[in-house]
Amino acid sequence: MTTSFHPPHRTLMGPGPSDVSSRVLGALARPTIGHLDPLFLQLMDEIKDLLQFAFQTQNALTLPVSAPGSAGMEACFVNLVSPGDTVIVCQNGVFGGRMKENVERCGGSAIMVADNWGEPVNLEKVEAAFDANPDTAILAFVHAETSTGVQSDAAALCALATRHGALSIVDAVTSLGGIEVAVDKWGVDAMYSGTQKCLSCIPGISPVTFGERAVERINKRQHRVQSWFLDMQLVMGYWGGTGKRAYHHTAPVNNLYALHEALIMLQEEGLGAAQARHLRNHRALVAGLEAMGLAMAVSERYRLPQLNSVLIPEGVDDAALRSALLNEFDLEIGAGLGSLAGKTWRIGLMGFASNERNVAYCLCALEAILHRQGAPITSGVALPAARSVFDDG
Ligand SMILES: *Cc1c(COP(=O)(O)O)cnc(C)c1O
Protein backbone atom coordinates (compact mmCIF):
# COMPACT_ATOMS: atom_id res chain seq x y z
CA MET A 1 0.00 0.00 0.00
CA THR A 2 1.20 3.47 -0.81
CA THR A 3 0.76 5.68 2.23
CA SER A 4 0.16 9.40 2.74
CA PHE A 5 3.04 11.75 2.09
CA HIS A 6 4.28 13.64 5.13
CA PRO A 7 7.13 15.95 4.21
CA PRO A 8 9.63 16.97 6.89
CA HIS A 9 9.76 20.55 8.14
CA ARG A 10 12.58 21.94 6.07
CA THR A 11 13.97 25.43 6.35
CA LEU A 12 13.92 26.73 2.78
CA MET A 13 16.85 29.05 2.12
CA GLY A 14 17.39 28.37 -1.54
CA PRO A 15 16.26 30.24 -4.66
CA GLY A 16 12.61 29.36 -3.98
CA PRO A 17 10.24 28.05 -2.93
CA SER A 18 10.76 29.85 0.36
CA ASP A 19 9.26 28.97 3.73
CA VAL A 20 5.49 29.36 3.77
CA SER A 21 4.04 30.68 7.01
CA SER A 22 1.51 28.63 8.94
CA ARG A 23 -0.95 31.45 8.37
CA VAL A 24 -0.76 30.96 4.60
CA LEU A 25 -0.87 27.17 4.90
CA GLY A 26 -3.90 27.54 7.16
CA ALA A 27 -5.67 29.63 4.52
CA LEU A 28 -4.95 26.91 1.95
CA ALA A 29 -6.81 24.36 4.03
CA ARG A 30 -10.07 26.33 4.21
CA PRO A 31 -13.14 24.82 2.49
CA THR A 32 -13.12 24.91 -1.29
CA ILE A 33 -15.98 26.92 -2.77
CA GLY A 34 -17.08 27.29 -6.39
CA HIS A 35 -14.97 29.59 -8.54
CA LEU A 36 -18.10 31.47 -9.66
CA ASP A 37 -19.51 31.69 -6.12
CA PRO A 38 -20.24 35.38 -5.39
CA LEU A 39 -17.97 35.16 -2.36
CA PHE A 40 -15.13 33.90 -4.51
CA LEU A 41 -15.66 36.72 -7.02
CA GLN A 42 -15.32 39.11 -4.11
CA LEU A 43 -12.06 37.41 -3.14
CA MET A 44 -10.81 37.80 -6.72
CA ASP A 45 -11.48 41.54 -6.53
CA GLU A 46 -9.58 41.79 -3.27
CA ILE A 47 -6.65 39.87 -4.73
CA LYS A 48 -6.54 42.29 -7.64
CA ASP A 49 -6.44 45.23 -5.24
CA LEU A 50 -3.74 43.59 -3.15
CA LEU A 51 -1.64 42.83 -6.23
CA GLN A 52 -1.96 46.43 -7.39
CA PHE A 53 -0.63 47.41 -3.98
CA ALA A 54 2.27 44.93 -4.17
CA PHE A 55 3.19 46.03 -7.71
CA GLN A 56 2.57 49.70 -6.84
CA THR A 57 0.29 50.21 -9.80
CA GLN A 58 -3.16 51.37 -10.80
CA ASN A 59 -3.13 49.03 -13.82
CA ALA A 60 -6.60 47.53 -14.26
CA LEU A 61 -5.11 44.46 -15.95
CA THR A 62 -3.43 43.06 -12.85
CA LEU A 63 -4.16 39.46 -11.93
CA PRO A 64 -2.69 36.16 -10.84
CA VAL A 65 -2.09 33.75 -13.73
CA SER A 66 -3.10 30.25 -12.63
CA ALA A 67 0.34 28.74 -13.17
CA PRO A 68 3.94 29.32 -12.02
CA GLY A 69 6.25 32.25 -12.77
CA SER A 70 7.29 30.72 -16.08
CA ALA A 71 3.68 31.00 -17.23
CA GLY A 72 3.61 34.66 -16.22
CA MET A 73 6.72 35.15 -18.33
CA GLU A 74 5.06 33.39 -21.23
CA ALA A 75 1.86 35.40 -20.75
CA CYS A 76 3.79 38.64 -21.20
CA PHE A 77 5.62 37.45 -24.30
CA VAL A 78 2.79 35.71 -26.15
CA ASN A 79 0.47 38.66 -25.70
CA LEU A 80 2.92 41.41 -26.57
CA VAL A 81 5.21 39.86 -29.18
CA SER A 82 3.85 39.33 -32.69
CA PRO A 83 5.61 37.56 -35.54
CA GLY A 84 8.31 39.78 -37.02
CA ASP A 85 8.76 41.94 -33.89
CA THR A 86 12.23 42.90 -32.77
CA VAL A 87 12.80 42.44 -29.05
CA ILE A 88 15.93 43.41 -27.17
CA VAL A 89 16.55 40.76 -24.52
CA CYS A 90 19.07 41.36 -21.75
CA GLN A 91 20.80 38.28 -20.45
CA ASN A 92 22.96 38.21 -17.34
CA GLY A 93 21.87 34.83 -16.00
CA VAL A 94 19.53 31.90 -16.61
CA PHE A 95 16.25 33.72 -16.99
CA GLY A 96 17.24 36.07 -19.82
CA GLY A 97 17.89 32.93 -21.86
CA ARG A 98 14.32 31.82 -21.31
CA MET A 99 13.08 35.20 -22.50
CA LYS A 100 14.95 34.66 -25.76
CA GLU A 101 13.22 31.28 -26.16
CA ASN A 102 9.87 32.96 -25.65
CA VAL A 103 10.54 35.71 -28.18
CA GLU A 104 11.61 33.20 -30.82
CA ARG A 105 8.66 30.91 -30.20
CA CYS A 106 6.38 33.93 -30.77
CA GLY A 107 8.04 34.49 -34.15
CA GLY A 108 9.93 37.56 -33.00
CA SER A 109 13.63 38.14 -33.38
CA ALA A 110 15.66 38.53 -30.22
CA ILE A 111 18.55 40.97 -30.13
CA MET A 112 20.65 39.74 -27.23
CA VAL A 113 22.49 42.08 -24.90
CA ALA A 114 24.76 39.82 -22.88
CA ASP A 115 26.46 40.63 -19.61
CA ASN A 116 28.62 38.45 -17.44
CA TRP A 117 26.82 36.30 -14.92
CA GLY A 118 27.18 38.12 -11.61
CA GLU A 119 26.95 41.58 -13.23
CA PRO A 120 23.86 43.74 -13.75
CA VAL A 121 22.46 44.63 -17.18
CA ASN A 122 24.69 47.29 -18.72
CA LEU A 123 22.66 50.36 -19.72
CA GLU A 124 25.13 51.55 -22.32
CA LYS A 125 24.97 48.24 -24.14
CA VAL A 126 21.17 48.42 -24.15
CA GLU A 127 21.32 51.98 -25.47
CA ALA A 128 23.67 50.81 -28.25
CA ALA A 129 21.30 47.95 -29.10
CA PHE A 130 18.44 50.45 -29.47
CA ASP A 131 20.59 52.66 -31.68
CA ALA A 132 21.47 49.69 -33.87
CA ASN A 133 17.84 48.46 -33.97
CA PRO A 134 15.58 51.52 -34.14
CA ASP A 135 12.54 49.36 -34.98
CA THR A 136 12.70 47.57 -31.61
CA ALA A 137 9.21 46.98 -30.21
CA ILE A 138 10.05 45.66 -26.77
CA LEU A 139 12.85 45.61 -24.20
CA ALA A 140 12.86 42.58 -21.88
CA PHE A 141 15.01 42.12 -18.81
CA VAL A 142 15.17 40.45 -15.41
CA HIS A 143 15.03 42.81 -12.45
CA ALA A 144 16.38 40.34 -9.88
CA GLU A 145 18.47 37.52 -11.39
CA THR A 146 17.91 34.59 -9.09
CA SER A 147 20.61 32.54 -10.78
CA THR A 148 23.32 34.98 -9.66
CA GLY A 149 21.84 37.24 -6.96
CA VAL A 150 22.20 40.42 -9.01
CA GLN A 151 19.86 43.40 -9.19
CA SER A 152 19.57 45.48 -12.36
CA ASP A 153 18.36 49.08 -12.56
CA ALA A 154 14.74 48.54 -13.58
CA ALA A 155 13.78 52.22 -13.41
CA ALA A 156 16.57 53.24 -15.78
CA LEU A 157 15.94 50.36 -18.18
CA CYS A 158 12.21 51.12 -18.42
CA ALA A 159 12.97 54.80 -19.00
CA LEU A 160 15.37 53.79 -21.77
CA ALA A 161 12.69 51.65 -23.42
CA THR A 162 10.14 54.45 -23.25
CA ARG A 163 12.61 56.95 -24.69
CA HIS A 164 13.09 54.64 -27.68
CA GLY A 165 9.36 54.11 -28.17
CA ALA A 166 9.49 50.49 -27.00
CA LEU A 167 7.50 48.63 -24.36
CA SER A 168 9.18 46.98 -21.41
CA ILE A 169 8.66 43.44 -20.12
CA VAL A 170 10.14 43.02 -16.66
CA ASP A 171 10.75 39.79 -14.74
CA ALA A 172 10.05 40.55 -11.08
CA VAL A 173 9.66 36.96 -9.92
CA THR A 174 12.29 37.28 -7.22
CA SER A 175 12.02 41.01 -6.59
CA LEU A 176 8.34 41.42 -5.67
CA GLY A 177 8.00 41.72 -1.89
CA GLY A 178 11.76 41.73 -1.28
CA ILE A 179 13.08 44.92 -2.87
CA GLU A 180 11.36 47.98 -4.30
CA VAL A 181 9.06 47.29 -7.25
CA ALA A 182 7.26 50.38 -8.52
CA VAL A 183 5.42 49.65 -11.76
CA ASP A 184 3.77 53.06 -12.23
CA LYS A 185 6.70 55.15 -11.04
CA TRP A 186 9.10 53.30 -13.32
CA GLY A 187 6.73 53.25 -16.29
CA VAL A 188 6.81 49.43 -16.61
CA ASP A 189 4.57 48.18 -19.42
CA ALA A 190 4.33 44.52 -18.44
CA MET A 191 5.61 42.71 -15.40
CA TYR A 192 5.29 39.19 -14.07
CA SER A 193 6.18 37.67 -10.75
CA GLY A 194 5.85 34.44 -8.78
CA THR A 195 4.30 33.57 -5.47
CA GLN A 196 6.96 31.26 -4.02
CA LYS A 197 9.83 33.70 -3.64
CA CYS A 198 9.49 36.89 -1.57
CA LEU A 199 5.71 36.65 -1.34
CA SER A 200 6.25 33.42 0.61
CA CYS A 201 3.19 31.77 -0.78
CA ILE A 202 2.99 28.31 -2.27
CA PRO A 203 4.42 27.85 -5.79
CA GLY A 204 2.13 27.76 -8.78
CA ILE A 205 0.68 31.24 -9.24
CA SER A 206 2.09 34.13 -11.24
CA PRO A 207 0.95 37.69 -10.59
CA VAL A 208 1.10 39.81 -13.76
CA THR A 209 0.31 43.41 -14.57
CA PHE A 210 -0.09 45.17 -17.93
CA GLY A 211 -0.12 48.95 -18.37
CA GLU A 212 -2.25 50.98 -20.77
CA ARG A 213 0.25 50.91 -23.64
CA ALA A 214 0.57 47.14 -23.31
CA VAL A 215 -3.22 46.66 -23.29
CA GLU A 216 -3.50 48.84 -26.38
CA ARG A 217 -0.90 46.70 -28.10
CA ILE A 218 -2.78 43.53 -27.14
CA ASN A 219 -6.05 44.96 -28.43
CA LYS A 220 -4.47 45.93 -31.75
CA ARG A 221 -2.88 42.54 -32.42
CA GLN A 222 -3.20 41.26 -36.00
CA HIS A 223 -2.17 37.70 -35.09
CA ARG A 224 -4.06 35.56 -32.65
CA VAL A 225 -2.11 34.89 -29.46
CA GLN A 226 -0.54 31.47 -29.94
CA SER A 227 -1.59 30.28 -26.49
CA TRP A 228 -5.27 29.87 -25.79
CA PHE A 229 -4.80 29.57 -22.03
CA LEU A 230 -2.63 32.66 -21.69
CA ASP A 231 -4.49 34.89 -24.17
CA MET A 232 -5.19 37.99 -22.06
CA GLN A 233 -8.18 38.94 -24.19
CA LEU A 234 -9.85 35.77 -22.97
CA VAL A 235 -8.44 35.87 -19.44
CA MET A 236 -9.69 39.47 -19.11
CA GLY A 237 -13.25 38.23 -19.51
CA TYR A 238 -12.75 36.02 -16.45
CA TRP A 239 -10.71 38.36 -14.25
CA GLY A 240 -11.71 41.64 -15.80
CA GLY A 241 -13.91 44.48 -14.59
CA THR A 242 -16.91 44.29 -12.36
CA GLY A 243 -20.13 42.45 -12.95
CA LYS A 244 -20.31 39.40 -15.17
CA ARG A 245 -17.45 36.99 -15.50
CA ALA A 246 -17.13 34.57 -18.36
CA TYR A 247 -15.87 31.10 -17.52
CA HIS A 248 -12.39 30.64 -18.89
CA HIS A 249 -10.76 28.08 -16.62
CA THR A 250 -11.31 27.02 -13.02
CA ALA A 251 -9.20 29.24 -10.82
CA PRO A 252 -7.08 27.34 -8.29
CA VAL A 253 -9.49 28.31 -5.54
CA ASN A 254 -7.51 27.28 -2.46
CA ASN A 255 -4.21 28.52 -3.87
CA LEU A 256 -5.84 31.90 -4.21
CA TYR A 257 -6.91 31.81 -0.55
CA ALA A 258 -3.22 31.33 0.19
CA LEU A 259 -2.15 34.18 -2.08
CA HIS A 260 -4.76 36.47 -0.54
CA GLU A 261 -3.42 35.69 2.94
CA ALA A 262 0.21 36.17 1.87
CA LEU A 263 -0.64 39.55 0.34
CA ILE A 264 -2.53 40.60 3.45
CA MET A 265 0.56 39.78 5.49
CA LEU A 266 2.62 41.97 3.16
CA GLN A 267 0.09 44.77 3.51
CA GLU A 268 0.10 44.48 7.29
CA GLU A 269 3.87 44.66 7.43
CA GLY A 270 4.10 47.40 4.80
CA LEU A 271 6.25 47.34 1.67
CA GLY A 272 8.95 49.56 3.15
CA ALA A 273 9.19 47.51 6.33
CA ALA A 274 9.37 44.25 4.37
CA GLN A 275 12.20 45.67 2.24
CA ALA A 276 14.04 46.90 5.33
CA ARG A 277 13.71 43.46 6.93
CA HIS A 278 15.15 41.77 3.84
CA LEU A 279 18.05 44.20 3.85
CA ARG A 280 18.83 43.84 7.55
CA ASN A 281 18.82 40.03 7.45
CA HIS A 282 20.98 40.09 4.33
CA ARG A 283 23.52 42.37 6.02
CA ALA A 284 23.63 40.10 9.05
CA LEU A 285 24.11 37.00 6.92
CA VAL A 286 26.91 38.61 4.93
CA ALA A 287 28.60 39.85 8.12
CA GLY A 288 28.53 36.31 9.49
CA LEU A 289 29.75 34.66 6.29
CA GLU A 290 32.59 37.15 5.87
CA ALA A 291 33.62 36.87 9.52
CA MET A 292 33.87 33.12 9.01
CA GLY A 293 36.16 33.74 6.05
CA LEU A 294 33.79 33.20 3.14
CA ALA A 295 33.48 35.66 0.24
CA MET A 296 30.42 36.90 -1.60
CA ALA A 297 30.28 36.33 -5.37
CA VAL A 298 28.55 39.59 -6.30
CA SER A 299 29.76 43.16 -5.82
CA GLU A 300 28.05 44.88 -2.91
CA ARG A 301 26.51 47.49 -5.21
CA TYR A 302 24.32 44.99 -7.07
CA ARG A 303 23.62 42.38 -4.42
CA LEU A 304 20.09 41.19 -3.93
CA PRO A 305 19.24 41.00 -0.25
CA GLN A 306 16.95 38.05 -0.88
CA LEU A 307 19.44 35.91 -2.81
CA ASN A 308 23.01 35.68 -1.59
CA SER A 309 25.64 34.14 -3.86
CA VAL A 310 28.61 32.88 -1.87
CA LEU A 311 31.88 31.64 -3.35
CA ILE A 312 32.59 28.05 -2.43
CA PRO A 313 36.06 27.85 -0.85
CA GLU A 314 38.74 25.76 -2.53
CA GLY A 315 38.62 22.09 -1.58
CA VAL A 316 35.05 22.07 -0.25
CA ASP A 317 32.78 19.30 -1.52
CA ASP A 318 29.76 21.30 -2.68
CA ALA A 319 27.31 18.42 -3.12
CA ALA A 320 28.33 16.75 0.16
CA LEU A 321 27.91 20.01 2.04
CA ARG A 322 24.46 20.70 0.64
CA SER A 323 23.26 17.19 1.32
CA ALA A 324 24.61 17.35 4.90
CA LEU A 325 22.70 20.61 5.39
CA LEU A 326 19.55 18.93 4.12
CA ASN A 327 19.93 15.62 5.95
CA GLU A 328 21.34 16.81 9.26
CA PHE A 329 19.80 20.26 9.53
CA ASP A 330 16.71 20.06 7.31
CA LEU A 331 18.12 23.15 5.66
CA GLU A 332 17.95 23.76 1.92
CA ILE A 333 20.29 26.17 0.17
CA GLY A 334 20.70 26.48 -3.59
CA ALA A 335 23.50 25.29 -5.84
CA GLY A 336 25.13 27.55 -8.41
CA LEU A 337 23.58 27.50 -11.87
CA GLY A 338 25.05 27.52 -15.37
CA SER A 339 28.53 29.01 -15.45
CA LEU A 340 28.43 29.32 -11.63
CA ALA A 341 27.63 25.63 -10.99
CA GLY A 342 30.09 24.23 -8.43
CA LYS A 343 31.46 27.73 -7.81
CA THR A 344 28.74 29.31 -5.69
CA TRP A 345 25.98 28.59 -3.24
CA ARG A 346 22.80 30.57 -3.40
CA ILE A 347 21.39 31.35 0.03
CA GLY A 348 17.88 32.71 -0.10
CA LEU A 349 16.42 35.02 2.51
CA MET A 350 13.06 35.40 0.87
CA GLY A 351 9.81 36.60 2.34
CA PHE A 352 8.81 34.80 5.51
CA ALA A 353 12.17 32.94 5.46
CA SER A 354 14.01 36.25 5.82
CA ASN A 355 14.25 36.30 9.59
CA GLU A 356 16.89 36.44 12.32
CA ARG A 357 16.44 32.83 13.32
CA ASN A 358 17.16 31.58 9.79
CA VAL A 359 20.25 33.76 9.50
CA ALA A 360 21.64 32.34 12.74
CA TYR A 361 20.60 28.78 11.90
CA CYS A 362 22.21 28.87 8.46
CA LEU A 363 25.46 30.36 9.77
CA CYS A 364 25.73 27.73 12.52
CA ALA A 365 24.93 24.83 10.20
CA LEU A 366 27.33 26.02 7.50
CA GLU A 367 30.08 26.57 10.02
CA ALA A 368 29.66 23.10 11.52
CA ILE A 369 29.84 21.33 8.18
CA LEU A 370 32.64 23.44 6.73
CA HIS A 371 34.63 22.83 9.90
CA ARG A 372 34.05 19.09 9.61
CA GLN A 373 35.21 19.18 5.97
CA GLY A 374 38.42 20.87 7.11
CA ALA A 375 37.66 24.10 5.20
CA PRO A 376 39.82 27.11 6.10
CA ILE A 377 37.22 28.99 8.12
CA THR A 378 37.24 30.67 11.52
CA SER A 379 34.83 29.14 14.00
CA GLY A 380 32.86 30.99 16.64
CA VAL A 381 32.83 34.43 15.04
CA ALA A 382 29.99 34.29 12.50
CA LEU A 383 27.11 34.45 14.96
CA PRO A 384 28.48 37.42 16.95
CA ALA A 385 29.12 39.27 13.67
CA ALA A 386 25.52 38.71 12.57
CA ARG A 387 24.28 39.61 16.04
CA SER A 388 26.00 42.97 15.94
CA VAL A 389 24.17 43.84 12.70
CA PHE A 390 20.84 43.02 14.34
CA ASP A 391 21.76 44.99 17.44
CA ASP A 392 22.64 48.03 15.33
CA GLY A 393 19.18 47.77 13.76
C1 LIG B 1 11.87 31.35 -10.20
C2 LIG B 1 12.02 32.30 -11.31
C3 LIG B 1 11.27 32.18 -12.50
C4 LIG B 1 10.37 31.01 -12.78
O1 LIG B 1 9.36 30.86 -11.86
P1 LIG B 1 8.64 29.43 -11.72
O2 LIG B 1 7.57 29.69 -10.71
O3 LIG B 1 9.70 28.49 -11.27
O4 LIG B 1 8.10 29.05 -13.04
C5 LIG B 1 11.42 33.16 -13.46
N1 LIG B 1 12.26 34.19 -13.29
C6 LIG B 1 13.01 34.34 -12.18
C7 LIG B 1 13.93 35.50 -12.05
C8 LIG B 1 12.90 33.39 -11.16
O5 LIG B 1 13.64 33.52 -10.05
The ligand as a Tripos MOL2 file, in Angstrom:
@<TRIPOS>MOLECULE
LIG
   15    15     1     0     0
SMALL
NO_CHARGES

@<TRIPOS>ATOM
      1 C1         11.8750   31.3460  -10.2010 C.3       1 LIG1
      2 C2         12.0160   32.3020  -11.3120 C.ar      1 LIG1
      3 C3         11.2660   32.1780  -12.5000 C.ar      1 LIG1
      4 C4         10.3660   31.0080  -12.7770 C.3       1 LIG1
      5 O1          9.3600   30.8600  -11.8630 O.3       1 LIG1
      6 P1          8.6410   29.4310  -11.7170 P.3       1 LIG1
      7 O2          7.5740   29.6890  -10.7140 O.co2     1 LIG1
      8 O3          9.7010   28.4940  -11.2740 O.co2     1 LIG1
      9 O4          8.1030   29.0530  -13.0360 O.co2     1 LIG1
     10 C5         11.4200   33.1590  -13.4640 C.ar      1 LIG1
     11 N1         12.2600   34.1860  -13.2930 N.ar      1 LIG1
     12 C6         13.0070   34.3360  -12.1780 C.ar      1 LIG1
     13 C7         13.9260   35.5020  -12.0490 C.3       1 LIG1
     14 C8         12.8950   33.3920  -11.1600 C.ar      1 LIG1
     15 O5         13.6380   33.5190  -10.0520 O.3       1 LIG1
@<TRIPOS>BOND
     1     1     2 1
     2     2     3 ar
     3     2    14 ar
     4     3     4 1
     5     3    10 ar
     6     4     5 1
     7     5     6 1
     8     6     7 2
     9     6     8 1
    10     6     9 1
    11    10    11 ar
    12    11    12 ar
    13    12    13 1
    14    12    14 ar
    15    14    15 1
@<TRIPOS>SUBSTRUCTURE
     1 LIG1         1 GROUP 0 **** ****
